[in-house]
Amino acid sequence: STLTQVYRGAAVSFESTGLATGRWYSFSVSARNEAGEGPASDPVRFLSVSMPSPVGQPILMTSSCTSGTVTFKWTRPEDDGGCGLRRYRVLVNGGTVGGTELQATDLQFRYAGMDCGDTYRWSVQAKNCLEVFGSESPILETYTASLPAKVTGLNSTHVSSTELLYSWQPLLGTVEIGSIDHTILRGYEVWMDDGNGGRYTRAYDGYNKPFETYFVATGLVPGRNYRAYVRAVNVVGFGPDSDIVYRSMSVEPSAPRGLKITSAGPNEVLCNWDPPEDNGGEPLTNYILEFAPEPLFNTWQQDGPFPDNTELTKQIFNLVRGTVYQFRIKAVSPAGGGLYSNIVSHVVGTAPTAAPSGLTRAATTSVSMTWAWSPLPNTDSGGAALGGYRLYMNTGRDDATSLVYDGSGRPSTTEFTATSLVCGRVYKAEVSAVTQIGEGPRSPLVSFKLAHAPSQPRHARLLASSTASIAIAWDIPDSTGCAELQLYKVERDSGFGFVALANVSTPVQTYTDSSALSPGFMYIYRITALNRALGAFGSHSDHITAYAASLPSIIQNMGYVSSTRTSITLLWEPPLNTGGAMVDAYRVQADDGLGGQFADVAVVTGTYATINYLSPGRRYRFRISAETVVGSGPFAPVFSQTVASVPGYPQMPKVETVPGYRDRIRISWNEPADNGGSLTLGYKVTFDDSCDRYDGTSIAAVTSVQI
């Protein structure tokens, strides 16, 4: 068509818009100045199209490590630029593949001659009628490898009535993995249906877990039949599906519960159990009971006929008495045999066939009683090892016995002490033996009164002694041992140890020993008590030391020898009768010089004593007794004496005539400066040291006389 003006201005470029796509437009340009418009240029033709948009993302179709080939495809550009596409060009690692251009109808490309294990980056360009290739497509990175091989060995195992464990063989080697680089293996996928024949869905995505070759499917429905397959994936893509595995959700039953074995005779046992908690989805058909003997327990034998699903007990015969067996049981359903129960060990035999013998009272206190018995012979154990003993006892009120001691697990213990008892009650007891199999018969009832040995007799003492006899006495014990006292036993030690001397029946509490005593010899006595409930004597009393002698008589002829202001010396003679023993000492007693109580002032072995530290001028009373090993004899009659020394001299006497008398004189004097520690009683006047002319020894007030 005719050219029309579309622009007028001073610019040297112009953009024409609003053109129709795919048309050829002609343009010419002319210049204009003030003088006018110059000639137009030659027309130039332009097609109204643009470059095509990028090709779609290339997608890998196949790859082969063996042939070194790769095949991928792509999609056409969304915008061809306004005219039809002419060609495609394939780029690898940023460069063209040997200048290869493909027809616009080709949407895939296969390339050979690549090295196995190498990585390549592919892109595609398109060109249209402009004959210029457009932008590159997104990059496709390929790894020269084959798709993984088909997975084998897929297997499923019941975990529970709602769970299946799937496992398979891992892909190994270049051929199975698809490359010499085994790290290209990305993992596995498990696909399952719904158990009702529905479509498959991916149940397990193991991408980036190439070493996991198992999967537990949960939440399954018992009774359905599930299909599953597995496939591997590497960097190239997914391998072929494995063979399909079919698995019904009826699983093997769980283990029977509570297996118990009890003795049913010398060579039989009775087995009892409870059904399994989970039958696996189908009813049980029967049970299988097995047993294995010691010592290795590795030879398991089945005991038929098998109990059906309604039986929960079975008796096994013809076992060896005294042998330890292990027992186990499993349940069976159409899905197969289930798990075994826990193993239970049991000794074949019976409970003990006899009771322990010799049950007796071994010891007692006021609140406890120790029972003891003889061990059970092995021949009476029933075939199993002895496990212990059980003691039964009543409350002492003539009631039935009950278990007070269970010694299971302590076979060597053959005694038991019952506590918190009441002293004086009669208690009954019986004992039985226990093994793993059970408890044997009880022994005959025995009864004992709760009592203990009496305490020691109190206040053991000497009553009297002589050369021919010794009499002793004691008081009843503080505790009689909760029973009536029966007798006392008197024992004597004559220097060769204690020997029993006599039994004294209660209530007597004295004894006189006159059996072969040696005068003057020492004897030691002790006493124990026995009550009517126990055959054992109690504790010994304190010892009594006695001599075969009597007390000495009184001393003879006690008198005064001398004294000072603070001391006095007494003298006496031994007693006429020492009682059969030597006098060991003399005991001297005195009062306080004021008529007070007597107290010991000296114990001497001789027949004289000087008593010191007395108060001057006091008149003291003295008494003395002789002592032997038997004791102190009676005191002699009291002897009194004032404690003082001889008074000093009176001052020089004064002699005067008596007026009116030629035959008389008067003698006068003053009291002596020292009265000797006692009041002056009187004076005596003597001429020429020999002639007493005045005796006033009892008149202390006269200090002047006429002679």
C-alpha positions as CSV (number, residue, x, y, z in Angstrom):
1,S,0.0,0.0,0.0
2,T,1.0,3.7,-0.3
3,L,3.4,4.9,2.3
4,T,2.0,7.3,4.8
5,Q,3.7,9.6,7.3
6,V,4.0,8.0,10.8
7,Y,6.5,10.3,12.4
8,R,7.7,13.9,12.1
9,G,10.4,15.3,14.3
10,A,14.1,15.9,15.0
11,A,14.9,12.4,16.4
12,V,17.1,10.0,14.5
13,S,15.1,6.9,15.7
14,F,11.5,5.9,15.8
15,E,9.5,3.0,17.3
16,S,6.4,2.0,15.4
17,T,3.6,0.4,17.5
18,G,0.2,-1.1,16.9
19,L,1.5,-3.2,14.0
20,A,-0.2,-6.4,12.9
21,T,1.7,-9.6,13.6
22,G,3.2,-11.4,10.7
23,R,2.9,-8.6,8.1
24,W,5.7,-7.0,6.0
25,Y,5.9,-3.3,6.6
26,S,7.9,-0.8,4.4
27,F,9.6,2.3,5.9
28,S,11.5,5.2,4.3
29,V,13.0,8.3,5.8
30,S,13.4,11.9,4.5
31,A,15.0,14.9,6.0
32,R,13.6,18.4,6.2
33,N,15.1,21.9,6.9
34,E,14.0,25.4,6.6
35,A,14.4,25.2,2.9
36,G,12.1,22.3,2.6
37,E,11.9,18.5,2.5
38,G,14.6,16.4,0.8
39,P,14.1,13.2,-1.2
40,A,13.0,10.0,0.7
41,S,15.3,7.1,1.2
42,D,14.7,3.8,-0.5
43,P,12.0,1.8,1.3
44,V,13.1,-0.9,3.6
45,R,10.9,-3.9,4.4
46,F,10.4,-5.3,8.0
47,L,8.4,-8.4,9.2
48,S,6.4,-7.7,12.3
49,V,7.7,-10.8,14.5
50,S,9.8,-11.3,17.6
51,M,12.2,-14.0,18.9
52,P,10.5,-17.1,20.2
53,S,10.2,-17.7,24.1
54,P,12.5,-20.3,25.7
55,V,11.9,-24.0,25.1
56,G,10.2,-25.9,27.9
57,Q,12.2,-27.8,30.6
58,P,14.0,-30.8,29.0
59,I,13.0,-34.0,30.6
60,L,15.2,-37.1,30.8
61,M,13.6,-40.1,29.1
62,T,16.3,-42.8,29.1
63,S,19.9,-43.2,30.1
64,S,22.3,-46.1,29.6
65,C,25.6,-46.6,31.2
66,T,26.3,-49.6,29.0
67,S,25.8,-47.8,25.6
68,G,26.7,-44.3,26.9
69,T,23.5,-42.8,25.6
70,V,20.9,-40.4,26.9
71,T,17.5,-39.5,25.5
72,F,15.5,-36.5,26.7
73,K,12.5,-34.5,25.4
74,W,11.1,-31.0,25.7
75,T,8.1,-28.9,24.9
76,R,7.6,-26.2,22.3
77,P,8.1,-22.5,23.4
78,E,4.9,-21.0,24.6
79,D,5.4,-18.1,22.2
80,D,6.8,-18.7,18.7
81,G,7.4,-14.9,18.2
82,G,4.7,-14.4,15.6
83,C,5.8,-16.8,12.9
84,G,6.3,-20.6,12.8
85,L,9.3,-22.3,14.4
86,R,12.0,-23.4,11.9
87,R,14.6,-25.3,14.0
88,Y,15.9,-26.5,17.4
89,R,19.4,-26.5,18.5
90,V,20.8,-28.8,21.4
91,L,23.5,-27.4,23.6
92,V,25.6,-29.5,26.0
93,N,27.8,-28.1,28.7
94,G,27.4,-24.6,27.1
95,G,28.3,-25.6,23.5
96,T,26.4,-27.1,20.6
97,V,26.4,-30.7,19.9
98,G,28.4,-30.8,16.6
99,G,26.3,-28.0,15.1
100,T,23.3,-30.3,15.1
101,E,20.0,-28.6,14.3
102,L,16.7,-30.5,14.5
103,Q,13.4,-30.0,12.7
104,A,10.7,-28.0,14.4
105,T,8.7,-31.2,14.6
106,D,11.4,-33.0,16.7
107,L,10.7,-32.7,20.4
108,Q,13.3,-35.2,21.7
109,F,16.9,-35.9,21.3
110,R,19.1,-39.0,21.7
111,Y,22.9,-38.7,22.1
112,A,25.5,-41.5,22.2
113,G,29.2,-41.8,23.0
114,M,29.2,-40.4,26.6
115,D,31.4,-41.8,29.3
116,C,29.6,-43.8,32.0
117,G,29.4,-41.9,35.3
118,D,29.9,-38.4,33.7
119,T,27.6,-35.5,34.3
120,Y,26.2,-33.4,31.4
121,R,24.3,-30.2,31.3
122,W,21.7,-29.9,28.5
123,S,19.7,-27.0,27.1
124,V,17.6,-26.4,23.9
125,Q,17.1,-23.3,21.8
126,A,14.5,-22.5,19.1
127,K,14.4,-20.2,16.1
128,N,11.5,-18.9,13.9
129,C,11.3,-17.1,10.7
130,L,13.8,-14.6,12.0
131,E,16.4,-17.3,11.6
132,V,17.9,-16.4,15.0
133,F,17.9,-18.8,17.9
134,G,16.2,-17.6,21.0
135,S,17.1,-18.0,24.7
136,E,18.2,-21.3,26.2
137,S,15.8,-23.6,28.0
138,P,16.2,-24.4,31.6
139,I,19.2,-26.7,32.2
140,L,18.7,-30.5,32.3
141,E,21.6,-32.2,34.2
142,T,22.0,-35.8,33.4
143,Y,24.1,-38.5,34.8
144,T,25.3,-41.1,32.4
145,A,23.8,-44.2,34.1
146,S,21.1,-46.8,33.6
147,L,17.9,-47.0,35.4
148,P,18.1,-49.3,38.5
149,A,17.4,-53.0,38.0
150,K,14.3,-54.8,39.3
151,V,14.3,-55.3,43.0
152,T,14.1,-58.9,44.2
153,G,13.4,-60.8,47.4
154,L,10.4,-58.8,48.5
155,N,8.9,-60.5,51.5
156,S,6.3,-59.6,54.1
157,T,6.1,-60.8,57.7
158,H,3.4,-60.2,60.3
159,V,4.3,-58.0,63.1
160,S,0.9,-57.8,64.6
161,S,-2.7,-58.2,63.5
162,T,-2.5,-54.7,62.0
163,E,1.1,-54.5,61.0
164,L,3.3,-56.0,58.2
165,L,7.1,-55.9,57.9
166,Y,8.2,-55.7,54.3
167,S,11.8,-56.4,53.5
168,W,13.8,-56.9,50.2
169,Q,17.2,-57.6,48.8
170,P,19.3,-54.4,48.3
171,L,20.6,-53.6,44.8
172,L,24.3,-54.3,44.5
173,G,26.9,-53.7,41.7
174,T,27.1,-51.6,38.6
175,V,24.5,-53.5,36.6
176,E,21.8,-53.4,39.3
177,I,22.5,-49.8,40.5
178,G,23.0,-48.5,36.9
179,S,26.4,-47.0,37.3
180,I,30.0,-47.6,38.4
181,D,29.2,-44.8,40.9
182,H,27.0,-46.6,43.4
183,T,26.1,-43.4,45.2
184,I,23.6,-42.6,42.4
185,L,21.2,-45.0,44.1
186,R,18.7,-42.8,45.9
187,G,16.5,-45.4,47.7
188,Y,13.3,-47.5,47.3
189,E,9.6,-47.0,47.2
190,V,6.9,-49.4,48.5
191,W,3.5,-49.3,46.9
192,M,0.5,-51.0,48.4
193,D,-3.2,-51.4,47.7
194,D,-6.0,-51.1,50.2
195,G,-6.3,-54.8,50.8
196,N,-9.5,-54.9,48.8
197,G,-8.0,-54.9,45.3
198,G,-8.1,-51.1,45.0
199,R,-5.5,-48.9,43.3
200,Y,-1.9,-48.8,44.5
201,T,-0.6,-45.9,46.5
202,R,2.9,-45.2,47.7
203,A,3.2,-46.4,51.3
204,Y,6.9,-45.8,51.7
205,D,9.2,-43.1,50.3
206,G,12.8,-44.1,50.9
207,Y,14.3,-41.3,48.8
208,N,17.8,-40.5,50.2
209,K,17.7,-43.7,52.3
210,P,19.5,-46.1,50.0
211,F,20.5,-48.4,52.8
212,E,17.1,-49.0,54.3
213,T,15.6,-52.2,52.9
214,Y,12.6,-52.7,55.1
215,F,9.3,-51.0,55.9
216,V,6.6,-51.6,58.6
217,A,3.1,-50.9,57.3
218,T,0.7,-50.0,60.1
219,G,-3.0,-49.5,60.5
220,L,-3.9,-52.5,58.4
221,V,-7.2,-54.2,58.6
222,P,-7.3,-57.8,59.9
223,G,-8.8,-60.2,57.3
224,R,-7.8,-58.2,54.2
225,N,-5.4,-59.5,51.6
226,Y,-2.8,-56.8,50.8
227,R,-0.7,-56.5,47.6
228,A,2.6,-54.7,47.5
229,Y,5.6,-54.1,45.3
230,V,8.9,-52.2,45.6
231,R,11.0,-50.3,43.1
232,A,14.4,-48.6,43.2
233,V,15.2,-45.0,42.2
234,N,18.5,-43.5,41.2
235,V,19.5,-40.2,39.7
236,V,18.3,-41.4,36.3
237,G,14.8,-42.4,37.5
238,F,12.7,-45.3,38.8
239,G,13.5,-48.9,38.0
240,P,10.9,-51.5,37.1
241,D,8.4,-52.8,39.7
242,S,9.3,-55.9,41.7
243,D,7.1,-58.9,41.7
244,I,3.9,-58.3,43.6
245,V,3.7,-59.9,47.1
246,Y,0.3,-61.0,48.5
247,R,-0.2,-61.2,52.3
248,S,-3.3,-61.9,54.3
249,M,-3.6,-60.1,57.6
250,S,-4.4,-63.2,59.6
251,V,-1.1,-63.5,61.6
252,E,0.3,-66.2,63.8
253,P,-1.2,-65.9,67.3
254,S,0.7,-64.5,70.2
255,A,2.0,-66.6,73.0
256,P,-0.3,-68.3,75.5
257,R,-0.3,-66.7,78.9
258,G,0.2,-67.8,82.5
259,L,1.6,-71.2,81.9
260,K,1.6,-73.0,85.3
261,I,3.0,-76.5,86.1
262,T,1.8,-78.4,89.2
263,S,2.5,-81.8,90.5
264,A,0.0,-84.5,89.7
265,G,1.9,-87.6,91.0
266,P,5.3,-89.1,91.4
267,N,5.8,-89.1,87.6
268,E,3.1,-86.7,86.3
269,V,2.5,-83.0,86.0
270,L,-0.6,-80.9,85.3
271,C,-0.2,-78.0,82.9
272,N,-2.6,-75.0,82.9
273,W,-2.5,-71.9,80.7
274,D,-4.6,-69.0,79.5
275,P,-5.4,-68.2,75.8
276,P,-3.1,-65.7,73.9
277,E,-4.2,-62.1,74.0
278,D,-4.1,-62.0,70.1
279,N,-5.3,-64.9,68.0
280,G,-3.9,-63.2,64.9
281,G,-7.2,-62.5,63.2
282,E,-8.4,-66.1,62.9
283,P,-9.7,-68.6,65.5
284,L,-7.2,-70.9,67.1
285,T,-7.1,-74.6,66.1
286,N,-5.1,-76.2,68.8
287,Y,-2.1,-75.9,71.2
288,I,1.3,-77.6,71.2
289,L,2.8,-78.4,74.6
290,E,6.5,-79.2,74.7
291,F,9.0,-80.2,77.5
292,A,12.8,-80.7,77.8
293,P,14.7,-82.5,80.6
294,E,17.8,-81.3,82.4
295,P,20.7,-80.7,82.3
296,L,20.9,-79.0,78.9
297,F,17.2,-78.5,78.2
298,N,17.8,-78.6,74.5
299,T,15.8,-81.7,73.5
300,W,12.2,-80.5,73.2
301,Q,9.5,-83.2,73.0
302,Q,5.9,-82.6,72.0
303,D,3.3,-84.2,74.1
304,G,0.4,-85.4,72.0
305,P,-2.5,-85.5,71.4
306,F,-2.6,-81.7,71.1
307,P,-5.3,-79.9,73.1
308,D,-7.9,-78.2,70.9
309,N,-8.8,-74.6,71.1
310,T,-11.2,-75.2,73.9
311,E,-8.8,-77.0,76.3
312,L,-6.6,-75.0,78.6
313,T,-5.2,-77.9,80.7
314,K,-3.2,-81.0,80.0
315,Q,-1.6,-83.8,82.1
316,I,1.8,-85.2,81.0
317,F,2.7,-88.7,82.1
318,N,5.8,-90.9,82.4
319,L,8.3,-88.3,83.5
320,V,11.3,-89.1,85.6
321,R,10.8,-88.4,89.3
322,G,13.2,-85.9,90.8
323,T,14.2,-84.5,87.3
324,V,13.9,-80.8,86.5
325,Y,12.0,-80.2,83.2
326,Q,11.3,-77.0,81.3
327,F,7.9,-76.6,79.7
328,R,6.6,-74.3,77.0
329,I,3.4,-74.0,74.9
330,K,2.3,-72.2,71.7
331,A,-1.0,-71.7,70.0
332,V,-1.8,-72.7,66.4
333,S,-4.1,-71.0,63.9
334,P,-4.6,-71.4,60.1
335,A,-1.8,-68.7,59.8
336,G,0.6,-71.1,61.6
337,G,2.1,-71.7,64.9
338,G,2.5,-68.6,67.2
339,L,5.1,-67.6,69.7
340,Y,6.1,-69.8,72.6
341,S,5.1,-68.9,76.1
342,N,7.6,-68.1,78.7
343,I,9.5,-71.2,79.8
344,V,8.5,-72.7,83.2
345,S,10.8,-75.0,85.1
346,H,9.4,-77.7,87.4
347,V,10.7,-80.7,89.4
348,V,8.7,-83.9,88.8
349,G,7.6,-85.5,92.0
350,T,5.3,-84.8,94.9
351,A,5.2,-82.6,97.9
352,P,7.2,-83.9,101.0
353,T,5.8,-87.2,102.1
354,A,6.5,-86.8,105.8
355,A,6.6,-84.0,108.4
356,P,9.8,-82.9,110.2
357,S,10.3,-84.6,113.6
358,G,11.5,-83.4,116.9
359,L,9.6,-80.2,117.2
360,T,10.3,-78.8,120.6
361,R,10.8,-75.6,122.7
362,A,14.5,-74.6,122.4
363,A,14.6,-71.4,124.4
364,T,12.2,-68.9,126.0
365,T,12.0,-65.5,127.5
366,S,9.1,-63.8,129.2
367,V,7.8,-62.7,125.7
368,S,9.3,-65.1,123.2
369,M,9.6,-68.8,122.5
370,T,12.1,-70.4,120.1
371,W,10.9,-73.5,118.4
372,A,13.3,-76.0,116.9
373,W,13.0,-79.2,114.8
374,S,15.1,-81.8,113.1
375,P,15.9,-81.5,109.4
376,L,13.7,-83.5,107.0
377,P,15.5,-86.6,105.5
378,N,16.1,-86.4,101.7
379,T,14.1,-89.6,101.3
380,D,11.0,-87.8,102.5
381,S,11.3,-84.7,100.2
382,G,9.1,-86.1,97.5
383,G,11.8,-85.9,94.8
384,A,12.4,-82.2,94.8
385,A,15.1,-80.3,96.7
386,L,14.0,-79.1,100.1
387,G,12.9,-75.4,99.9
388,G,12.4,-74.7,103.6
389,Y,9.9,-75.2,106.5
390,R,6.7,-73.6,107.7
391,L,5.7,-73.3,111.3
392,Y,2.2,-73.0,112.5
393,M,1.3,-71.7,116.0
394,N,-1.8,-70.7,118.0
395,T,-2.2,-67.6,120.3
396,G,-2.1,-69.5,123.5
397,R,-5.9,-69.5,124.0
398,D,-6.5,-73.1,123.0
399,D,-7.3,-71.9,119.5
400,A,-6.3,-73.3,116.1
401,T,-2.8,-72.8,114.7
402,S,-2.0,-70.4,111.9
403,L,1.2,-69.8,109.8
404,V,3.7,-67.7,111.8
405,Y,6.9,-68.5,109.8
406,D,7.4,-69.3,106.1
407,G,11.0,-70.4,105.6
408,S,10.7,-71.0,101.9
409,G,14.1,-70.4,100.4
410,R,15.9,-71.1,103.7
411,P,16.2,-74.9,103.8
412,S,19.0,-74.9,106.5
413,T,17.0,-72.9,109.0
414,T,15.4,-75.3,111.6
415,E,14.3,-72.9,114.3
416,F,12.1,-69.9,114.7
417,T,11.6,-67.4,117.5
418,A,8.0,-66.2,118.0
419,T,7.8,-62.9,119.8
420,S,5.2,-60.7,121.5
421,L,3.9,-63.7,123.5
422,V,2.2,-63.7,126.8
423,C,4.1,-65.3,129.7
424,G,2.2,-68.1,131.3
425,R,0.1,-69.2,128.3
426,V,0.3,-72.6,126.8
427,Y,1.2,-72.4,123.1
428,K,0.7,-75.2,120.5
429,A,2.7,-75.6,117.3
430,E,3.2,-77.8,114.3
431,V,5.8,-77.7,111.4
432,S,5.8,-78.8,107.8
433,A,8.4,-79.1,105.0
434,V,8.1,-77.2,101.7
435,T,9.7,-77.9,98.3
436,Q,9.2,-76.4,94.8
437,I,6.4,-78.9,94.3
438,G,4.4,-78.0,97.4
439,E,4.0,-78.4,101.2
440,G,4.1,-81.7,103.0
441,P,2.1,-82.9,106.0
442,R,2.3,-81.1,109.3
443,S,3.9,-82.7,112.4
444,P,1.8,-83.7,115.4
445,L,0.8,-80.8,117.6
446,V,3.1,-80.1,120.6
447,S,2.3,-77.7,123.4
448,F,4.5,-75.8,125.8
449,K,3.8,-73.3,128.5
450,L,5.6,-70.0,127.8
451,A,8.0,-69.7,130.8
452,H,11.6,-68.9,131.3
453,A,14.2,-69.9,133.8
454,P,13.8,-68.0,137.2
455,S,16.1,-65.1,137.9
456,Q,18.8,-65.5,140.6
457,P,17.7,-66.0,144.2
458,R,18.1,-62.7,146.0
459,H,20.0,-61.7,149.2
460,A,22.0,-64.9,149.5
461,R,23.5,-64.7,153.0
462,L,25.1,-66.5,155.9
463,L,22.9,-67.2,158.9
464,A,25.3,-69.0,161.3
465,S,28.4,-71.1,161.3
466,S,30.4,-73.3,163.6
467,T,33.1,-75.9,163.3
468,A,30.4,-78.5,162.6
469,S,27.8,-76.7,160.4
470,I,27.2,-73.7,158.2
471,A,23.6,-72.3,157.8
472,I,22.7,-70.1,154.8
473,A,19.5,-68.4,153.6
474,W,18.1,-66.6,150.5
475,D,15.0,-64.9,149.2
476,I,12.8,-65.9,146.3
477,P,13.9,-64.6,142.8
478,D,12.5,-61.4,141.5
479,S,11.1,-63.4,138.6
480,T,9.8,-67.0,138.9
481,G,9.8,-67.4,135.1
482,C,6.0,-67.2,134.7
483,A,5.6,-70.5,136.5
484,E,5.5,-71.9,140.1
485,L,8.9,-72.5,141.7
486,Q,9.6,-76.2,142.3
487,L,13.0,-76.3,144.2
488,Y,16.3,-74.7,144.8
489,K,19.7,-76.3,144.1
490,V,22.5,-75.5,146.6
491,E,26.1,-75.8,145.3
492,R,29.3,-75.7,147.3
493,D,32.9,-75.0,146.4
494,S,35.4,-76.5,148.8
495,G,38.4,-75.4,146.7
496,F,37.9,-77.7,143.7
497,G,35.0,-76.1,141.9
498,F,31.3,-76.1,142.6
499,V,29.4,-79.4,143.1
500,A,25.7,-79.9,143.8
501,L,25.2,-80.2,147.5
502,A,21.4,-80.5,148.0
503,N,18.0,-79.8,146.4
504,V,15.7,-77.7,148.7
505,S,12.0,-77.9,147.9
506,T,10.0,-74.7,147.9
507,P,8.9,-72.9,150.0
508,V,12.0,-73.5,152.2
509,Q,14.6,-70.9,151.7
510,T,17.3,-72.0,154.1
511,Y,19.9,-74.8,154.3
512,T,22.3,-76.0,156.9
513,D,25.5,-77.7,155.7
514,S,27.0,-80.2,158.1
515,S,28.6,-82.6,155.6
516,A,32.3,-83.2,156.3
517,L,33.3,-79.7,157.2
518,S,36.9,-79.0,158.2
519,P,37.1,-76.5,161.2
520,G,38.4,-73.2,160.1
521,F,38.2,-73.9,156.3
522,M,36.5,-71.6,153.8
523,Y,33.5,-72.7,151.8
524,I,31.7,-70.9,149.0
525,Y,28.0,-71.4,148.3
526,R,25.6,-70.5,145.5
527,I,21.9,-71.2,144.9
528,T,19.8,-71.6,141.7
529,A,16.0,-71.9,141.3
530,L,13.9,-74.3,139.1
531,N,10.2,-73.8,138.2
532,R,7.7,-76.4,137.2
533,A,7.5,-75.3,133.5
534,L,11.1,-75.7,132.4
535,G,13.7,-78.4,133.1
536,A,16.5,-75.8,133.3
537,F,17.7,-74.0,136.4
538,G,18.0,-70.2,136.3
539,S,20.9,-67.9,137.1
540,H,23.1,-68.4,140.2
541,S,22.7,-66.2,143.2
542,D,25.6,-64.1,144.5
543,H,28.2,-66.2,146.3
544,I,28.2,-66.8,150.0
545,T,31.6,-67.1,151.6
546,A,31.6,-69.0,155.0
547,Y,34.0,-70.7,157.3
548,A,33.5,-73.7,159.5
549,A,33.9,-71.8,162.7
550,S,31.9,-69.7,165.2
551,L,32.4,-66.1,166.4
552,P,35.1,-65.6,169.0
553,S,34.2,-64.8,172.6
554,I,34.9,-61.4,174.3
555,I,38.5,-60.2,175.0
556,Q,39.9,-60.4,178.5
557,N,41.3,-57.8,181.0
558,M,41.1,-54.6,179.0
559,G,42.9,-51.8,180.8
560,Y,44.6,-48.4,180.7
561,V,48.4,-48.2,180.2
562,S,49.1,-44.5,179.7
563,S,47.8,-41.3,178.2
564,T,48.8,-37.9,176.9
565,R,46.8,-34.8,176.4
566,T,45.5,-36.3,173.0
567,S,46.1,-40.0,173.1
568,I,45.6,-43.1,175.2
569,T,47.2,-46.5,175.1
570,L,44.9,-49.5,175.9
571,L,46.0,-53.1,176.7
572,W,44.0,-56.4,176.7
573,E,44.2,-60.2,176.5
574,P,42.9,-62.5,173.7
575,P,39.5,-64.2,174.0
576,L,39.4,-67.5,175.8
577,N,37.4,-69.1,172.8
578,T,38.3,-68.1,169.2
579,G,35.4,-70.1,167.7
580,G,37.7,-72.5,165.8
581,A,39.4,-69.9,163.7
582,M,42.5,-67.7,164.3
583,V,42.0,-64.2,165.5
584,D,42.8,-61.9,162.5
585,A,42.3,-58.5,164.2
586,Y,40.8,-56.6,167.1
587,R,38.4,-53.8,166.4
588,V,38.6,-50.8,168.8
589,Q,35.7,-48.4,169.1
590,A,35.3,-45.2,171.1
591,D,32.7,-42.5,171.5
592,D,33.3,-38.8,171.1
593,G,34.2,-38.3,174.8
594,L,30.8,-36.6,175.3
595,G,28.7,-39.8,175.5
596,G,27.9,-40.0,171.8
597,Q,27.8,-43.0,169.5
598,F,30.6,-45.5,169.2
599,A,32.8,-45.5,166.0
600,D,35.8,-47.5,164.8
601,V,39.0,-45.8,165.9
602,A,41.5,-48.6,165.3
603,V,41.8,-52.2,163.9
604,V,45.0,-53.9,165.1
605,T,46.4,-57.4,165.1
606,G,48.1,-57.1,168.5
607,T,46.6,-56.9,172.0
608,Y,47.3,-53.2,172.5
609,A,46.4,-50.0,170.7
610,T,47.3,-46.3,171.0
611,I,44.4,-44.0,170.1
612,N,45.5,-40.6,168.9
613,Y,43.8,-37.3,168.0
614,L,41.6,-37.2,171.1
615,S,40.3,-34.1,172.8
616,P,42.1,-33.3,176.0
617,G,40.2,-33.6,179.2
618,R,37.3,-35.6,177.8
619,R,36.3,-38.9,179.4
620,Y,36.1,-41.4,176.6
621,R,34.4,-44.8,176.5
622,F,36.2,-47.7,174.8
623,R,35.1,-51.2,173.7
624,I,37.0,-53.9,171.8
625,S,36.0,-57.1,169.9
626,A,38.0,-59.9,168.4
627,E,37.6,-60.7,164.6
628,T,38.1,-64.0,162.8
629,V,37.2,-65.1,159.2
630,V,33.7,-65.8,160.6
631,G,33.2,-62.3,161.8
632,S,33.4,-60.0,164.8
633,G,32.8,-61.4,168.2
634,P,30.9,-59.5,171.0
635,F,32.4,-56.4,172.4
636,A,34.0,-56.5,175.9
637,P,32.5,-54.3,178.7
638,V,33.0,-50.6,178.2
639,F,36.2,-49.1,179.7
640,S,36.2,-45.3,180.5
641,Q,39.2,-43.1,180.8
642,T,39.8,-39.3,180.8
643,V,42.5,-38.3,178.4
644,A,45.1,-36.1,180.1
645,S,48.8,-36.1,181.3
646,V,50.2,-35.6,184.8
647,P,49.8,-32.0,186.0
648,G,52.9,-29.9,186.4
649,Y,54.5,-28.8,189.7
650,P,52.7,-26.2,191.9
651,Q,54.7,-23.1,192.4
652,M,57.3,-23.0,195.3
653,P,55.2,-23.5,198.5
654,K,55.2,-20.7,201.1
655,V,55.9,-21.9,204.7
656,E,54.7,-19.7,207.6
657,T,54.4,-20.0,211.4
658,V,51.0,-20.1,212.9
659,P,50.6,-17.3,215.4
660,G,50.0,-18.7,218.9
661,Y,51.4,-22.1,218.1
662,R,54.9,-23.3,218.5
663,D,54.2,-26.8,217.0
664,R,52.4,-25.7,213.8
665,I,53.2,-24.3,210.4
666,R,51.1,-23.2,207.4
667,I,51.9,-24.4,203.9
668,S,50.5,-22.3,201.1
669,W,50.9,-22.7,197.2
670,N,49.5,-21.7,193.9
671,E,47.9,-23.9,191.2
672,P,50.5,-25.5,188.8
673,A,50.9,-23.6,185.5
674,D,50.1,-26.9,183.6
675,N,47.2,-29.0,184.9
676,G,48.0,-31.8,182.3
677,G,45.0,-31.1,180.2
678,S,42.4,-32.0,182.9
679,L,40.9,-30.4,186.0
680,T,43.1,-30.6,189.1
681,L,41.5,-33.0,191.6
682,G,43.6,-32.1,194.7
683,Y,47.0,-31.8,196.2
684,K,49.3,-33.8,198.5
685,V,51.9,-32.3,200.9
686,T,55.0,-34.4,201.6
687,F,57.9,-33.8,203.9
688,D,61.4,-34.9,202.9
689,D,60.0,-36.7,199.8
690,S,58.7,-39.6,201.9
691,C,56.3,-38.5,204.6
692,D,52.8,-37.6,203.5
693,R,51.5,-35.0,206.0
694,Y,48.5,-33.9,203.9
695,D,46.4,-35.9,201.3
696,G,43.9,-33.6,199.6
697,T,43.8,-35.4,196.2
698,S,40.1,-35.1,196.1
699,I,39.8,-31.5,197.2
700,A,41.1,-29.3,194.5
701,A,40.0,-26.0,196.2
702,V,42.4,-26.3,199.1
703,T,45.7,-24.6,198.4
704,S,46.8,-23.8,202.1
705,V,47.0,-26.2,205.1
706,Q,48.2,-26.2,208.7
707,I,50.5,-28.9,209.8
